[in-house]
Amino acid sequence: MTNTTRQMQVLRHSEHTLKTALLSKNPALVSQYEKLDAGEQRLMNEAFQPHNNLFEPITVHSQSDWISSHPEAPQDFEQFFSDRYRKAPCPKKHIIYIQPIGSLGNSRVISEEYIKWLKGYCEAFFYGLKVKFLEPVSVSATKCSFRVNEHTQNLQIHTGHILAFLKKNKPEDAFCIVGITMIDLYPRDSWNFVFGQASLSSGVGIFSFARYGKDFYTSKYEGSVKTPQLTSSTDYSIFDNYYIPEITSVLLLRSCKTLTHEIGHILGLRHCQWLACLMQGSNHLEESDRRPLNVCPICLRKLQSAIGFSIVDRYKALVKWIDDESCDDSGTTPKSSSEHVHLPKPVEAFKDWREWIIRCIAVLEK
């Protein structure tokens, strides 16, 4: 059923539909749900309470939104659970590896702090899995194709070639390996750009945060190649000193959102069509910004089933990440102490979400 207000559609599923999507019709999966902690059931049951104020319905703002332009079958918990192609972490393959491609910040210190913030966030979000950052590699090391986009004059690198590079360099104990970059991406010559691309069967993905900087869509953007030179397909010097946006709170929030959404796909979660959720698809930045940082109860049950965390511990880890000015220093502290400048984590954009998590913890601990 849909309600329309000023062109905006609110997608409201019936209580029965949401309850079945969460619990399933399969008696074994219902009984598995009933064995969960009482607080966890209380929180997840909010999904189908008519007047709950934690999990909103999906709103579609225009025909260009994902759900209108990409019809796909919804995935309930039972379909997720019984998907035989889904890969789940196991003791031998339980680490999320993140591979920076090119520099992520305008100085080594900024790059390293940003990496630390992303690592801490992913470890809290996928609570129970380990996250490791690999040493950054240059664009030339990936031997990928690249181009200057003829419409925007942006430097762009080819996603398929990067995915092949990641697959070849995937560590033995990796559940998945994802590349992140501040350079714009394209999947094939006919496409203008893509935010990211993943291969679920290979457990690899590549995502760009280039378009998350505050000036990307304005005439002030400094990243376009001023004099489009015809470069040789092997001359990577064009990437020397390429433009890197400032790491603002909004850029950090957007990159945390993209990273967790895409790793969610690698864990087997398809696009969510039940409630407002991080796992909704998005066609453009404005739609992506509307998506919440949290997953809905149906996707939360999928994540918990794949990883095996306590929901309250996971929420507390996320609050701790927001509250901790700088995250865990293990592994990525700059080598020389003269370089060690403390950069406060820009978490202003996460404050509303923090309040929301606190309300969830109150339901869990009632």
C-alpha positions as CSV (number, residue, x, y, z in Angstrom):
1,M,0.0,0.0,0.0
2,T,1.3,3.5,-0.8
3,N,0.3,6.9,0.4
4,T,1.2,9.9,-1.9
5,T,1.9,13.3,-0.6
6,R,3.3,16.0,-2.9
7,Q,4.6,13.4,-5.3
8,M,6.3,11.6,-2.4
9,Q,5.3,8.0,-1.9
10,V,5.4,6.3,1.5
11,L,5.8,2.6,1.1
12,R,3.9,1.0,4.0
13,H,3.8,-2.8,4.3
14,S,1.2,-4.5,6.4
15,E,2.1,-5.7,9.9
16,H,1.7,-9.3,8.7
17,T,4.0,-8.8,5.7
18,L,6.8,-7.3,7.9
19,K,6.4,-9.9,10.6
20,T,6.7,-12.7,8.1
21,A,9.7,-11.0,6.4
22,L,11.4,-10.9,9.9
23,L,10.4,-14.2,11.5
24,S,9.7,-16.3,8.4
25,K,7.0,-19.0,7.9
26,N,9.5,-21.7,8.4
27,P,8.9,-23.2,11.9
28,A,12.7,-23.8,12.5
29,L,13.5,-20.2,11.7
30,V,10.6,-19.0,13.9
31,S,11.9,-21.1,16.8
32,Q,15.4,-19.8,16.2
33,Y,14.0,-16.3,16.5
34,E,12.1,-17.1,19.7
35,K,15.4,-18.3,21.3
36,L,16.9,-14.8,20.9
37,D,17.4,-12.7,24.0
38,A,14.0,-11.1,25.0
39,G,15.4,-7.5,24.5
40,E,16.6,-8.4,21.0
41,Q,13.1,-9.7,20.1
42,R,11.5,-6.6,21.6
43,L,13.7,-4.3,19.5
44,M,13.3,-6.3,16.3
45,N,9.5,-6.6,16.8
46,E,9.4,-2.8,16.5
47,A,9.6,-3.5,12.7
48,F,5.9,-4.5,12.6
49,Q,4.5,-2.3,15.4
50,P,2.1,0.2,13.7
51,H,3.2,3.3,15.7
52,N,6.9,2.5,16.4
53,N,9.1,5.5,16.3
54,L,12.4,3.7,15.6
55,F,12.0,2.3,12.1
56,E,10.3,4.4,9.5
57,P,8.7,3.3,6.2
58,I,10.6,3.9,3.0
59,T,9.8,7.2,1.3
60,V,10.2,7.5,-2.5
61,H,10.8,11.1,-3.5
62,S,10.9,10.8,-7.3
63,Q,10.8,8.4,-10.2
64,S,14.6,8.6,-10.3
65,D,14.9,7.0,-6.9
66,W,16.3,3.4,-6.9
67,I,13.2,1.5,-5.9
68,S,11.2,3.1,-8.8
69,S,13.9,2.7,-11.5
70,H,15.3,-0.7,-10.5
71,P,12.5,-3.1,-9.8
72,E,13.9,-6.2,-8.0
73,A,12.4,-9.0,-5.8
74,P,12.6,-8.2,-2.1
75,Q,14.7,-10.5,0.1
76,D,13.2,-11.6,3.5
77,F,15.1,-13.3,6.3
78,E,14.2,-16.8,5.1
79,Q,15.4,-16.1,1.6
80,F,18.7,-14.7,3.0
81,F,19.2,-17.6,5.3
82,S,18.5,-20.3,2.7
83,D,20.6,-18.7,-0.1
84,R,23.1,-21.4,-1.0
85,Y,25.3,-19.0,-2.9
86,R,25.7,-16.7,0.1
87,K,29.2,-16.6,1.6
88,A,29.4,-16.3,5.4
89,P,32.5,-15.5,7.5
90,C,34.1,-18.6,9.1
91,P,37.1,-19.1,11.5
92,K,39.5,-19.5,8.5
93,K,38.1,-16.5,6.6
94,H,36.9,-13.9,9.0
95,I,38.8,-10.7,8.2
96,I,37.6,-7.7,6.2
97,Y,40.6,-6.3,4.4
98,I,40.5,-2.7,3.1
99,Q,42.9,-1.7,0.4
100,P,43.4,2.1,-0.1
101,I,44.2,3.0,-3.8
102,G,46.1,6.2,-4.0
103,S,46.2,8.7,-1.2
104,L,43.0,9.3,0.9
105,G,44.0,12.6,2.5
106,N,46.0,15.7,1.7
107,S,48.8,14.6,4.0
108,R,50.0,11.3,5.4
109,V,48.7,12.2,8.8
110,I,45.2,12.9,7.5
111,S,45.2,9.7,5.4
112,E,46.2,7.6,8.4
113,E,43.7,9.1,10.8
114,Y,40.9,8.7,8.2
115,I,41.9,5.1,7.7
116,K,41.8,4.6,11.5
117,W,38.3,6.1,11.7
118,L,36.9,3.9,8.9
119,K,38.5,0.8,10.5
120,G,37.0,1.6,13.9
121,Y,33.6,2.2,12.4
122,C,33.6,-1.0,10.4
123,E,34.7,-3.1,13.4
124,A,31.8,-1.6,15.4
125,F,29.3,-2.0,12.6
126,F,30.3,-5.6,11.8
127,Y,30.8,-6.3,15.5
128,G,32.7,-9.6,15.9
129,L,34.6,-9.4,12.6
130,K,38.2,-8.1,12.4
131,V,39.0,-5.3,10.0
132,K,42.6,-4.8,8.6
133,F,43.9,-2.0,6.4
134,L,46.5,-3.0,3.9
135,E,49.3,-0.5,2.9
136,P,48.0,1.9,0.3
137,V,49.0,1.1,-3.3
138,S,49.5,3.6,-6.2
139,V,47.1,3.6,-9.2
140,S,50.0,2.4,-11.4
141,A,50.5,-0.7,-9.2
142,T,47.0,-1.9,-10.1
143,K,47.8,-1.5,-13.9
144,C,44.2,-0.4,-14.4
145,S,42.8,1.5,-17.4
146,F,41.9,5.2,-16.8
147,R,40.5,8.1,-18.6
148,V,39.6,11.8,-18.3
149,N,35.8,11.9,-18.5
150,E,34.9,13.9,-21.6
151,H,31.8,15.5,-20.0
152,T,33.2,16.4,-16.6
153,Q,37.0,16.4,-17.2
154,N,37.4,14.1,-14.1
155,L,40.1,11.6,-13.8
156,Q,38.5,8.1,-13.5
157,I,39.9,4.6,-13.0
158,H,38.3,1.4,-14.4
159,T,36.5,-0.7,-11.8
160,G,36.8,-4.1,-13.5
161,H,40.6,-3.9,-13.6
162,I,40.7,-2.9,-9.9
163,L,38.5,-5.8,-8.9
164,A,40.8,-8.2,-10.8
165,F,43.8,-6.7,-9.0
166,L,42.1,-7.1,-5.6
167,K,41.1,-10.7,-6.4
168,K,44.7,-11.5,-7.2
169,N,45.9,-10.0,-4.0
170,K,43.3,-11.3,-1.6
171,P,44.9,-12.7,1.6
172,E,44.2,-16.3,2.5
173,D,42.3,-15.4,5.7
174,A,40.1,-12.7,4.1
175,F,36.4,-12.9,4.2
176,C,36.5,-10.1,1.7
177,I,38.8,-7.4,0.4
178,V,37.5,-3.9,-0.6
179,G,39.4,-1.2,-2.3
180,I,38.7,2.5,-1.4
181,T,39.8,5.5,-3.3
182,M,39.4,9.3,-3.7
183,I,39.5,8.9,-7.5
184,D,36.2,8.7,-9.5
185,L,35.3,5.3,-11.1
186,Y,33.8,4.1,-14.3
187,P,32.8,0.4,-15.1
188,R,32.8,0.7,-18.9
189,D,33.3,3.3,-21.6
190,S,29.6,3.9,-22.1
191,W,29.0,4.8,-18.5
192,N,29.5,8.3,-17.0
193,F,30.6,7.0,-13.6
194,V,29.8,4.6,-10.8
195,F,30.1,5.0,-7.0
196,G,31.4,1.4,-6.6
197,Q,31.2,-2.1,-7.8
198,A,31.5,-5.5,-6.1
199,S,31.7,-9.2,-7.0
200,L,29.9,-11.2,-4.3
201,S,31.2,-14.5,-5.6
202,S,34.8,-13.4,-5.4
203,G,34.4,-11.4,-2.2
204,V,35.9,-8.2,-3.7
205,G,34.6,-4.6,-4.1
206,I,35.9,-1.1,-5.0
207,F,34.3,2.1,-3.9
208,S,35.1,5.7,-4.5
209,F,34.5,8.6,-2.1
210,A,35.5,11.2,-4.7
211,R,31.9,12.5,-5.2
212,Y,31.4,12.9,-1.4
213,G,33.5,16.1,-1.1
214,K,31.5,19.3,-0.6
215,D,32.4,20.9,-3.9
216,F,32.1,17.9,-6.3
217,Y,28.9,19.0,-8.0
218,T,29.8,22.8,-8.1
219,S,31.8,24.9,-10.5
220,K,34.3,25.3,-7.6
221,Y,35.4,21.7,-7.8
222,E,39.2,21.6,-8.3
223,G,39.5,18.0,-9.4
224,S,38.8,18.4,-13.1
225,V,41.8,18.1,-15.3
226,K,42.4,21.7,-16.4
227,T,43.9,21.0,-19.8
228,P,42.7,17.6,-20.9
229,Q,45.9,16.0,-22.2
230,L,45.8,12.9,-24.4
231,T,47.8,10.6,-22.3
232,S,49.3,7.2,-23.1
233,S,47.3,4.4,-21.5
234,T,50.4,3.6,-19.4
235,D,51.4,7.0,-18.3
236,Y,50.2,7.2,-14.7
237,S,52.0,10.5,-14.0
238,I,48.6,12.1,-14.6
239,F,47.7,10.9,-11.0
240,D,50.6,12.8,-9.4
241,N,49.1,15.2,-6.9
242,Y,45.5,14.5,-8.0
243,Y,42.8,16.4,-6.1
244,I,41.7,15.0,-2.8
245,P,38.6,16.5,-1.0
246,E,38.9,17.7,2.6
247,I,37.8,15.0,5.1
248,T,34.7,16.7,6.6
249,S,32.2,15.2,9.0
250,V,29.7,14.7,6.1
251,L,32.4,13.0,3.9
252,L,33.3,10.7,6.8
253,L,29.6,9.8,7.3
254,R,29.0,9.2,3.6
255,S,32.1,7.0,3.3
256,C,31.1,5.0,6.4
257,K,27.7,4.5,4.9
258,T,29.0,3.3,1.5
259,L,31.5,1.0,3.0
260,T,29.0,-0.7,5.3
261,H,26.3,-0.9,2.6
262,E,28.7,-2.6,0.2
263,I,30.2,-5.0,2.7
264,G,26.6,-5.8,3.6
265,H,26.1,-6.9,0.0
266,I,29.2,-9.1,0.2
267,L,27.7,-10.7,3.3
268,G,24.6,-11.6,1.2
269,L,22.2,-8.8,2.1
270,R,20.3,-7.6,-1.0
271,H,18.7,-4.2,-1.4
272,C,16.2,-3.6,1.4
273,Q,12.6,-2.9,0.4
274,W,11.0,-3.3,3.8
275,L,11.7,-0.2,5.9
276,A,14.1,2.9,5.7
277,C,17.4,1.1,5.9
278,L,21.1,1.5,5.1
279,M,20.6,-1.4,2.6
280,Q,18.2,0.5,0.4
281,G,19.5,1.1,-3.1
282,S,20.4,4.6,-4.1
283,N,20.7,6.1,-7.6
284,H,22.1,9.5,-6.6
285,L,23.8,11.3,-3.8
286,E,20.7,13.1,-2.5
287,E,18.9,9.7,-2.2
288,S,22.0,8.1,-0.6
289,D,22.0,11.0,2.0
290,R,18.4,10.2,2.9
291,R,19.2,6.6,3.7
292,P,19.8,6.1,7.5
293,L,23.1,4.8,8.9
294,N,21.2,1.9,10.6
295,V,19.8,-1.3,9.2
296,C,16.1,-2.2,9.7
297,P,15.2,-5.1,12.0
298,I,15.0,-7.6,9.0
299,C,18.5,-6.7,7.8
300,L,19.7,-6.6,11.4
301,R,18.6,-10.2,11.9
302,K,20.4,-11.1,8.6
303,L,23.6,-9.5,9.8
304,Q,23.3,-11.1,13.3
305,S,22.8,-14.5,11.7
306,A,25.8,-14.1,9.4
307,I,28.2,-12.7,12.1
308,G,26.7,-13.8,15.4
309,F,26.9,-10.7,17.6
310,S,25.0,-9.5,20.6
311,I,22.9,-6.6,19.4
312,V,23.3,-4.5,22.5
313,D,27.1,-4.9,22.4
314,R,27.2,-3.9,18.8
315,Y,25.1,-0.7,19.5
316,K,27.4,0.1,22.4
317,A,30.5,-0.3,20.2
318,L,29.0,2.2,17.7
319,V,28.2,4.7,20.5
320,K,31.8,4.3,21.7
321,W,33.2,4.9,18.2
322,I,31.2,8.2,18.0
323,D,32.2,9.2,21.5
324,D,35.9,8.3,21.2
325,E,37.7,11.3,19.9
326,S,40.3,9.2,18.2
327,C,39.9,5.5,17.5
328,D,42.1,2.6,18.4
329,D,45.7,3.5,17.5
330,S,46.8,0.0,16.8
331,G,48.6,-0.7,13.6
332,T,48.4,2.6,11.8
333,T,50.1,5.2,14.0
334,P,52.6,7.3,12.0
335,K,56.1,6.0,12.5
336,S,57.8,9.2,13.5
337,S,56.6,11.0,16.6
338,S,57.2,14.4,15.1
339,E,54.5,13.6,12.6
340,H,52.0,12.5,15.3
341,V,49.5,15.3,15.2
342,H,46.2,14.6,17.0
343,L,43.3,15.1,14.6
344,P,39.9,15.1,16.3
345,K,37.4,12.8,14.6
346,P,34.8,14.9,12.9
347,V,31.6,13.2,14.2
348,E,29.2,16.1,14.3
349,A,27.2,14.5,11.4
350,F,26.7,11.3,13.5
351,K,25.1,13.0,16.6
352,D,21.5,12.4,15.6
353,W,22.2,8.8,14.9
354,R,23.9,8.5,18.3
355,E,20.6,9.6,19.9
356,W,18.7,7.0,17.9
357,I,21.1,4.2,19.0
358,I,20.6,5.3,22.7
359,R,16.8,4.8,22.2
360,C,17.4,1.4,20.8
361,I,19.7,0.4,23.7
362,A,16.9,1.5,26.1
363,V,14.4,-0.9,24.3
364,L,17.0,-3.7,24.5
365,E,17.7,-3.2,28.2
366,K,14.2,-2.5,29.3
